[in-house]
Amino acid sequence: MIELKDTTPAEKDGKYQFKLHYSGREVNCLVEKEQQMLHVTIDDNITAELKINNDNTLTQTAGTNLPDSSIDFIKKKVLGLQV
């Protein structure tokens, strides 16, 4: 049963896996999208939480500080939006 608080549109929810250039090397990146949150795991040892704002920008709310270029790349891969 779905509770009312979980009925926010959740377009493209799910898991995304792709390669990401981070710290001068290409690493695996796993992103799990749940509603307005992105749970990011890079190279199995770096984690971060990103919040999708109403204007489709991303704000990091927890975890290892990610460079803007990585956040922009994740946004493009998961949300399909150009930065």
Biopython code that builds the backbone (N, CA, C, O; Angstrom):
import numpy as np
from Bio.PDB.StructureBuilder import StructureBuilder

atoms = [
    (1, "MET", "N", (0.837, -1.176, 0.000)),
    (1, "MET", "CA", (0.000, 0.000, 0.000)),
    (1, "MET", "C", (0.887, 1.246, 0.000)),
    (1, "MET", "O", (1.856, 1.319, 0.756)),
    (2, "ILE", "N", (0.566, 2.201, -0.825)),
    (2, "ILE", "CA", (1.337, 3.440, -0.912)),
    (2, "ILE", "C", (0.717, 4.486, -0.009)),
    (2, "ILE", "O", (-0.482, 4.754, -0.083)),
    (3, "GLU", "N", (1.539, 5.075, 0.845)),
    (3, "GLU", "CA", (1.053, 6.135, 1.713)),
    (3, "GLU", "C", (0.993, 7.434, 0.927)),
    (3, "GLU", "O", (1.702, 7.591, -0.068)),
    (4, "LEU", "N", (0.154, 8.365, 1.363)),
    (4, "LEU", "CA", (-0.011, 9.629, 0.656)),
    (4, "LEU", "C", (1.295, 10.390, 0.494)),
    (4, "LEU", "O", (1.513, 11.016, -0.543)),
    (5, "LYS", "N", (2.168, 10.352, 1.494)),
    (5, "LYS", "CA", (3.424, 11.089, 1.402)),
    (5, "LYS", "C", (4.332, 10.569, 0.297)),
    (5, "LYS", "O", (5.279, 11.260, -0.079)),
    (6, "ASP", "N", (4.082, 9.382, -0.237)),
    (6, "ASP", "CA", (4.923, 8.785, -1.272)),
    (6, "ASP", "C", (4.345, 8.946, -2.669)),
    (6, "ASP", "O", (4.808, 8.282, -3.596)),
    (7, "THR", "N", (3.350, 9.806, -2.849)),
    (7, "THR", "CA", (2.710, 9.917, -4.159)),
    (7, "THR", "C", (3.255, 11.069, -5.000)),
    (7, "THR", "O", (2.705, 11.370, -6.059)),
    (8, "THR", "N", (4.323, 11.714, -4.547)),
    (8, "THR", "CA", (4.969, 12.749, -5.346)),
    (8, "THR", "C", (5.439, 12.113, -6.653)),
    (8, "THR", "O", (5.944, 10.991, -6.640)),
    (9, "PRO", "N", (5.281, 12.808, -7.778)),
    (9, "PRO", "CA", (5.758, 12.221, -9.037)),
    (9, "PRO", "C", (7.212, 11.771, -8.912)),
    (9, "PRO", "O", (8.075, 12.522, -8.457)),
    (10, "ALA", "N", (7.457, 10.560, -9.317)),
    (10, "ALA", "CA", (8.797, 9.980, -9.155)),
    (10, "ALA", "C", (9.301, 9.480, -10.498)),
    (10, "ALA", "O", (9.691, 8.321, -10.637)),
    (11, "GLU", "N", (9.290, 10.360, -11.476)),
    (11, "GLU", "CA", (9.714, 9.995, -12.814)),
    (11, "GLU", "C", (11.161, 9.516, -12.809)),
    (11, "GLU", "O", (12.033, 10.135, -12.200)),
    (12, "LYS", "N", (11.399, 8.407, -13.498)),
    (12, "LYS", "CA", (12.738, 7.828, -13.668)),
    (12, "LYS", "C", (13.363, 7.337, -12.367)),
    (12, "LYS", "O", (14.588, 7.264, -12.277)),
    (13, "ASP", "N", (12.559, 6.997, -11.350)),
    (13, "ASP", "CA", (13.127, 6.408, -10.139)),
    (13, "ASP", "C", (13.803, 5.090, -10.511)),
    (13, "ASP", "O", (13.392, 4.416, -11.455)),
    (14, "GLY", "N", (14.832, 4.735, -9.767)),
    (14, "GLY", "CA", (15.527, 3.482, -10.016)),
    (14, "GLY", "C", (17.018, 3.648, -9.884)),
    (14, "GLY", "O", (17.505, 4.644, -9.350)),
    (15, "LYS", "N", (17.748, 2.645, -10.384)),
    (15, "LYS", "CA", (19.208, 2.631, -10.265)),
    (15, "LYS", "C", (19.840, 2.934, -11.613)),
    (15, "LYS", "O", (19.379, 2.480, -12.660)),
    (16, "TYR", "N", (20.901, 3.710, -11.552)),
    (16, "TYR", "CA", (21.658, 4.100, -12.736)),
    (16, "TYR", "C", (23.118, 3.779, -12.469)),
    (16, "TYR", "O", (23.638, 4.081, -11.395)),
    (17, "GLN", "N", (23.782, 3.165, -13.447)),
    (17, "GLN", "CA", (25.201, 2.841, -13.295)),
    (17, "GLN", "C", (25.932, 3.308, -14.541)),
    (17, "GLN", "O", (25.500, 3.038, -15.662)),
    (18, "PHE", "N", (27.041, 4.010, -14.340)),
    (18, "PHE", "CA", (27.814, 4.536, -15.449)),
    (18, "PHE", "C", (29.229, 4.833, -14.975)),
    (18, "PHE", "O", (29.521, 4.769, -13.781)),
    (19, "LYS", "N", (30.109, 5.160, -15.925)),
    (19, "LYS", "CA", (31.493, 5.536, -15.619)),
    (19, "LYS", "C", (31.549, 7.038, -15.405)),
    (19, "LYS", "O", (30.849, 7.803, -16.070)),
    (20, "LEU", "N", (32.398, 7.451, -14.460)),
    (20, "LEU", "CA", (32.543, 8.859, -14.100)),
    (20, "LEU", "C", (34.023, 9.170, -13.945)),
    (20, "LEU", "O", (34.761, 8.387, -13.346)),
    (21, "HIS", "N", (34.461, 10.297, -14.476)),
    (21, "HIS", "CA", (35.846, 10.734, -14.267)),
    (21, "HIS", "C", (35.902, 11.451, -12.925)),
    (21, "HIS", "O", (35.243, 12.472, -12.726)),
    (22, "TYR", "N", (36.697, 10.905, -12.005)),
    (22, "TYR", "CA", (36.782, 11.442, -10.645)),
    (22, "TYR", "C", (38.226, 11.328, -10.179)),
    (22, "TYR", "O", (38.812, 10.247, -10.234)),
    (23, "SER", "N", (38.790, 12.408, -9.731)),
    (23, "SER", "CA", (40.185, 12.441, -9.251)),
    (23, "SER", "C", (41.167, 11.905, -10.288)),
    (23, "SER", "O", (42.091, 11.165, -9.953)),
    (24, "GLY", "N", (40.964, 12.279, -11.532)),
    (24, "GLY", "CA", (41.903, 11.914, -12.579)),
    (24, "GLY", "C", (41.802, 10.500, -13.097)),
    (24, "GLY", "O", (42.676, 10.057, -13.843)),
    (25, "ARG", "N", (40.764, 9.780, -12.724)),
    (25, "ARG", "CA", (40.611, 8.411, -13.244)),
    (25, "ARG", "C", (39.143, 8.107, -13.483)),
    (25, "ARG", "O", (38.262, 8.789, -12.959)),
    (26, "GLU", "N", (38.889, 7.088, -14.271)),
    (26, "GLU", "CA", (37.530, 6.669, -14.584)),
    (26, "GLU", "C", (37.094, 5.613, -13.569)),
    (26, "GLU", "O", (37.743, 4.578, -13.417)),
    (27, "VAL", "N", (35.983, 5.890, -12.872)),
    (27, "VAL", "CA", (35.504, 4.995, -11.822)),
    (27, "VAL", "C", (34.030, 4.664, -12.053)),
    (27, "VAL", "O", (33.335, 5.355, -12.797)),
    (28, "ASN", "N", (33.572, 3.604, -11.407)),
    (28, "ASN", "CA", (32.164, 3.235, -11.464)),
    (28, "ASN", "C", (31.349, 4.157, -10.572)),
    (28, "ASN", "O", (31.777, 4.512, -9.473)),
    (29, "CYS", "N", (30.180, 4.539, -11.048)),
    (29, "CYS", "CA", (29.279, 5.384, -10.278)),
    (29, "CYS", "C", (27.899, 4.731, -10.291)),
    (29, "CYS", "O", (27.358, 4.420, -11.352)),
    (30, "LEU", "N", (27.340, 4.527, -9.103)),
    (30, "LEU", "CA", (26.005, 3.971, -8.959)),
    (30, "LEU", "C", (25.139, 5.031, -8.300)),
    (30, "LEU", "O", (25.480, 5.549, -7.236)),
    (31, "VAL", "N", (24.015, 5.353, -8.935)),
    (31, "VAL", "CA", (23.090, 6.345, -8.398)),
    (31, "VAL", "C", (21.721, 5.694, -8.261)),
    (31, "VAL", "O", (21.201, 5.107, -9.209)),
    (32, "GLU", "N", (21.151, 5.805, -7.076)),
    (32, "GLU", "CA", (19.797, 5.325, -6.856)),
    (32, "GLU", "C", (18.900, 6.538, -6.644)),
    (32, "GLU", "O", (19.087, 7.303, -5.697)),
    (33, "LYS", "N", (17.927, 6.705, -7.533)),
    (33, "LYS", "CA", (17.012, 7.848, -7.446)),
    (33, "LYS", "C", (15.745, 7.416, -6.732)),
    (33, "LYS", "O", (15.085, 6.455, -7.129)),
    (34, "GLU", "N", (15.417, 8.139, -5.674)),
    (34, "GLU", "CA", (14.179, 7.917, -4.930)),
    (34, "GLU", "C", (13.501, 9.260, -4.742)),
    (34, "GLU", "O", (13.976, 10.109, -3.988)),
    (35, "GLN", "N", (12.381, 9.446, -5.438)),
    (35, "GLN", "CA", (11.630, 10.695, -5.361)),
    (35, "GLN", "C", (12.554, 11.866, -5.701)),
    (35, "GLN", "O", (13.023, 11.957, -6.836)),
    (36, "GLN", "N", (12.823, 12.749, -4.764)),
    (36, "GLN", "CA", (13.642, 13.939, -5.001)),
    (36, "GLN", "C", (15.069, 13.782, -4.471)),
    (36, "GLN", "O", (15.775, 14.779, -4.317)),
    (37, "MET", "N", (15.504, 12.565, -4.191)),
    (37, "MET", "CA", (16.854, 12.317, -3.666)),
    (37, "MET", "C", (17.635, 11.391, -4.586)),
    (37, "MET", "O", (17.088, 10.459, -5.176)),
    (38, "LEU", "N", (18.938, 11.676, -4.693)),
    (38, "LEU", "CA", (19.862, 10.800, -5.398)),
    (38, "LEU", "C", (20.881, 10.291, -4.390)),
    (38, "LEU", "O", (21.554, 11.079, -3.725)),
    (39, "HIS", "N", (20.992, 8.980, -4.279)),
    (39, "HIS", "CA", (21.973, 8.346, -3.395)),
    (39, "HIS", "C", (23.125, 7.881, -4.289)),
    (39, "HIS", "O", (22.959, 6.982, -5.114)),
    (40, "VAL", "N", (24.285, 8.498, -4.117)),
    (40, "VAL", "CA", (25.420, 8.294, -5.017)),
    (40, "VAL", "C", (26.505, 7.468, -4.325)),
    (40, "VAL", "O", (26.877, 7.740, -3.184)),
    (41, "THR", "N", (27.007, 6.450, -5.041)),
    (41, "THR", "CA", (28.167, 5.675, -4.584)),
    (41, "THR", "C", (29.177, 5.661, -5.721)),
    (41, "THR", "O", (28.880, 5.213, -6.828)),
    (42, "ILE", "N", (30.380, 6.161, -5.433)),
    (42, "ILE", "CA", (31.440, 6.224, -6.430)),
    (42, "ILE", "C", (32.576, 5.304, -5.993)),
    (42, "ILE", "O", (33.100, 5.414, -4.885)),
    (43, "ASP", "N", (32.938, 4.398, -6.893)),
    (43, "ASP", "CA", (34.078, 3.498, -6.678)),
    (43, "ASP", "C", (33.949, 2.685, -5.387)),
    (43, "ASP", "O", (34.963, 2.351, -4.774)),
    (44, "ASP", "N", (32.752, 2.368, -4.972)),
    (44, "ASP", "CA", (32.438, 1.556, -3.791)),
    (44, "ASP", "C", (32.935, 2.124, -2.464)),
    (44, "ASP", "O", (32.825, 1.450, -1.439)),
    (45, "ASN", "N", (33.486, 3.361, -2.450)),
    (45, "ASN", "CA", (33.973, 3.891, -1.172)),
    (45, "ASN", "C", (33.652, 5.368, -0.951)),
    (45, "ASN", "O", (33.962, 5.905, 0.112)),
    (46, "ILE", "N", (33.046, 6.029, -1.919)),
    (46, "ILE", "CA", (32.664, 7.434, -1.778)),
    (46, "ILE", "C", (31.142, 7.505, -1.889)),
    (46, "ILE", "O", (30.560, 7.014, -2.856)),
    (47, "THR", "N", (30.513, 8.112, -0.905)),
    (47, "THR", "CA", (29.058, 8.227, -0.940)),
    (47, "THR", "C", (28.642, 9.686, -0.781)),
    (47, "THR", "O", (29.342, 10.488, -0.162)),
    (48, "ALA", "N", (27.493, 10.006, -1.350)),
    (48, "ALA", "CA", (26.953, 11.354, -1.239)),
    (48, "ALA", "C", (25.441, 11.296, -1.448)),
    (48, "ALA", "O", (24.917, 10.374, -2.073)),
    (49, "GLU", "N", (24.768, 12.288, -0.917)),
    (49, "GLU", "CA", (23.325, 12.446, -1.105)),
    (49, "GLU", "C", (23.094, 13.771, -1.822)),
    (49, "GLU", "O", (23.624, 14.804, -1.414)),
    (50, "LEU", "N", (22.305, 13.737, -2.886)),
    (50, "LEU", "CA", (21.977, 14.942, -3.636)),
    (50, "LEU", "C", (20.467, 15.117, -3.653)),
    (50, "LEU", "O", (19.731, 14.160, -3.890)),
    (51, "LYS", "N", (20.005, 16.332, -3.403)),
    (51, "LYS", "CA", (18.572, 16.648, -3.425)),
    (51, "LYS", "C", (18.252, 17.345, -4.738)),
    (51, "LYS", "O", (18.966, 18.258, -5.153)),
    (52, "ILE", "N", (17.169, 16.909, -5.398)),
    (52, "ILE", "CA", (16.715, 17.537, -6.629)),
    (52, "ILE", "C", (15.769, 18.668, -6.236)),
    (52, "ILE", "O", (14.709, 18.429, -5.658)),
    (53, "ASN", "N", (16.156, 19.882, -6.550)),
    (53, "ASN", "CA", (15.329, 21.042, -6.232)),
    (53, "ASN", "C", (14.226, 21.219, -7.273)),
    (53, "ASN", "O", (14.273, 20.605, -8.339)),
    (54, "ASN", "N", (13.244, 22.047, -6.969)),
    (54, "ASN", "CA", (12.118, 22.279, -7.876)),
    (54, "ASN", "C", (12.542, 22.826, -9.230)),
    (54, "ASN", "O", (11.852, 22.604, -10.225)),
    (55, "ASP", "N", (13.672, 23.541, -9.287)),
    (55, "ASP", "CA", (14.155, 24.092, -10.557)),
    (55, "ASP", "C", (15.135, 23.141, -11.253)),
    (55, "ASP", "O", (15.849, 23.546, -12.170)),
    (56, "ASN", "N", (15.166, 21.885, -10.819)),
    (56, "ASN", "CA", (16.013, 20.820, -11.369)),
    (56, "ASN", "C", (17.504, 21.025, -11.119)),
    (56, "ASN", "O", (18.327, 20.397, -11.785)),
    (57, "THR", "N", (17.865, 21.881, -10.185)),
    (57, "THR", "CA", (19.255, 21.962, -9.755)),
    (57, "THR", "C", (19.462, 20.901, -8.679)),
    (57, "THR", "O", (18.497, 20.401, -8.103)),
    (58, "LEU", "N", (20.715, 20.560, -8.410)),
    (58, "LEU", "CA", (21.035, 19.583, -7.380)),
    (58, "LEU", "C", (21.777, 20.264, -6.242)),
    (58, "LEU", "O", (22.642, 21.112, -6.463)),
    (59, "THR", "N", (21.426, 19.880, -5.021)),
    (59, "THR", "CA", (22.098, 20.375, -3.830)),
    (59, "THR", "C", (22.616, 19.180, -3.055)),
    (59, "THR", "O", (21.857, 18.258, -2.754)),
    (60, "GLN", "N", (23.905, 19.185, -2.728)),
    (60, "GLN", "CA", (24.462, 18.088, -1.934)),
    (60, "GLN", "C", (24.056, 18.280, -0.483)),
    (60, "GLN", "O", (24.258, 19.351, 0.089)),
    (61, "THR", "N", (23.478, 17.229, 0.116)),
    (61, "THR", "CA", (22.988, 17.313, 1.494)),
    (61, "THR", "C", (23.807, 16.485, 2.470)),
    (61, "THR", "O", (23.710, 16.694, 3.679)),
    (62, "ALA", "N", (24.617, 15.545, 1.973)),
    (62, "ALA", "CA", (25.408, 14.695, 2.880)),
    (62, "ALA", "C", (26.513, 14.006, 2.095)),
    (62, "ALA", "O", (26.503, 13.976, 0.864)),
    (63, "GLY", "N", (27.465, 13.454, 2.838)),
    (63, "GLY", "CA", (28.510, 12.632, 2.242)),
    (63, "GLY", "C", (29.756, 13.403, 1.848)),
    (63, "GLY", "O", (29.942, 14.561, 2.219)),
    (64, "THR", "N", (30.605, 12.727, 1.084)),
    (64, "THR", "CA", (31.854, 13.298, 0.593)),
    (64, "THR", "C", (31.550, 14.449, -0.353)),
    (64, "THR", "O", (30.686, 14.336, -1.223)),
    (65, "ASN", "N", (32.260, 15.554, -0.181)),
    (65, "ASN", "CA", (32.058, 16.722, -1.027)),
    (65, "ASN", "C", (32.426, 16.393, -2.470)),
    (65, "ASN", "O", (33.581, 16.071, -2.749)),
    (66, "LEU", "N", (31.470, 16.467, -3.386)),
    (66, "LEU", "CA", (31.719, 16.167, -4.792)),
    (66, "LEU", "C", (32.002, 17.453, -5.557)),
    (66, "LEU", "O", (31.398, 18.487, -5.271)),
    (67, "PRO", "N", (32.917, 17.403, -6.531)),
    (67, "PRO", "CA", (33.158, 18.582, -7.363)),
    (67, "PRO", "C", (31.935, 18.892, -8.223)),
    (67, "PRO", "O", (31.160, 18.000, -8.567)),
    (68, "ASP", "N", (31.775, 20.169, -8.563)),
    (68, "ASP", "CA", (30.629, 20.591, -9.380)),
    (68, "ASP", "C", (30.559, 19.838, -10.696)),
    (68, "ASP", "O", (29.469, 19.528, -11.175)),
    (69, "SER", "N", (31.717, 19.538, -11.289)),
    (69, "SER", "CA", (31.722, 18.833, -12.569)),
    (69, "SER", "C", (31.127, 17.430, -12.430)),
    (69, "SER", "O", (30.440, 16.959, -13.337)),
    (70, "SER", "N", (31.381, 16.766, -11.317)),
    (70, "SER", "CA", (30.800, 15.433, -11.082)),
    (70, "SER", "C", (29.295, 15.536, -10.869)),
    (70, "SER", "O", (28.534, 14.722, -11.391)),
    (71, "ILE", "N", (28.867, 16.532, -10.108)),
    (71, "ILE", "CA", (27.432, 16.722, -9.870)),
    (71, "ILE", "C", (26.719, 17.020, -11.189)),
    (71, "ILE", "O", (25.637, 16.490, -11.440)),
    (72, "ASP", "N", (27.314, 17.860, -12.029)),
    (72, "ASP", "CA", (26.716, 18.177, -13.331)),
    (72, "ASP", "C", (26.613, 16.933, -14.216)),
    (72, "ASP", "O", (25.612, 16.742, -14.906)),
    (73, "PHE", "N", (27.649, 16.087, -14.197)),
    (73, "PHE", "CA", (27.641, 14.875, -15.002)),
    (73, "PHE", "C", (26.555, 13.911, -14.504)),
    (73, "PHE", "O", (25.838, 13.316, -15.309)),
    (74, "ILE", "N", (26.435, 13.759, -13.191)),
    (74, "ILE", "CA", (25.398, 12.899, -12.609)),
    (74, "ILE", "C", (24.019, 13.417, -12.994)),
    (74, "ILE", "O", (23.137, 12.634, -13.349)),
    (75, "LYS", "N", (23.830, 14.729, -12.927)),
    (75, "LYS", "CA", (22.550, 15.341, -13.303)),
    (75, "LYS", "C", (22.197, 15.003, -14.748)),
    (75, "LYS", "O", (21.060, 14.635, -15.043)),
    (76, "LYS", "N", (23.165, 15.126, -15.640)),
    (76, "LYS", "CA", (22.928, 14.837, -17.054)),
    (76, "LYS", "C", (22.580, 13.364, -17.266)),
    (76, "LYS", "O", (21.657, 13.050, -18.018)),
    (77, "LYS", "N", (23.309, 12.459, -16.612)),
    (77, "LYS", "CA", (23.089, 11.027, -16.799)),
    (77, "LYS", "C", (21.751, 10.553, -16.208)),
    (77, "LYS", "O", (21.061, 9.733, -16.813)),
    (78, "VAL", "N", (21.391, 11.070, -15.031)),
    (78, "VAL", "CA", (20.195, 10.576, -14.347)),
    (78, "VAL", "C", (18.940, 11.340, -14.767)),
    (78, "VAL", "O", (17.907, 10.734, -15.051)),
    (79, "LEU", "N", (19.029, 12.645, -14.804)),
    (79, "LEU", "CA", (17.853, 13.447, -15.123)),
    (79, "LEU", "C", (17.739, 13.766, -16.610)),
    (79, "LEU", "O", (16.686, 14.199, -17.078)),
    (80, "GLY", "N", (18.832, 13.550, -17.354)),
    (80, "GLY", "CA", (18.804, 13.819, -18.786)),
    (80, "GLY", "C", (18.774, 15.291, -19.112)),
    (80, "GLY", "O", (18.370, 15.669, -20.211)),
    (81, "LEU", "N", (19.194, 16.139, -18.176)),
    (81, "LEU", "CA", (19.141, 17.579, -18.382)),
    (81, "LEU", "C", (20.512, 18.122, -18.710)),
    (81, "LEU", "O", (21.512, 17.693, -18.135)),
    (82, "GLN", "N", (20.559, 19.056, -19.626)),
    (82, "GLN", "CA", (21.811, 19.748, -19.929)),
    (82, "GLN", "C", (22.066, 20.775, -18.836)),
    (82, "GLN", "O", (21.124, 21.366, -18.308)),
    (83, "VAL", "N", (23.309, 20.988, -18.498)),
    (83, "VAL", "CA", (23.663, 21.953, -17.466)),
    (83, "VAL", "C", (24.100, 23.265, -18.077)),
    (83, "VAL", "O", (24.437, 24.201, -17.353)),
]
sb = StructureBuilder()
sb.init_structure("model")
sb.init_model(0)
sb.init_chain("A")
sb.init_seg("    ")
for serial, (resi, resn, name, xyz) in enumerate(atoms, 1):
    if name == "N":
        sb.init_residue(resn, " ", resi, " ")
    sb.init_atom(name, np.array(xyz, "f"), 0.0, 1.0, " ", f" {name:<3s}", serial, name[0])
structure = sb.get_structure()
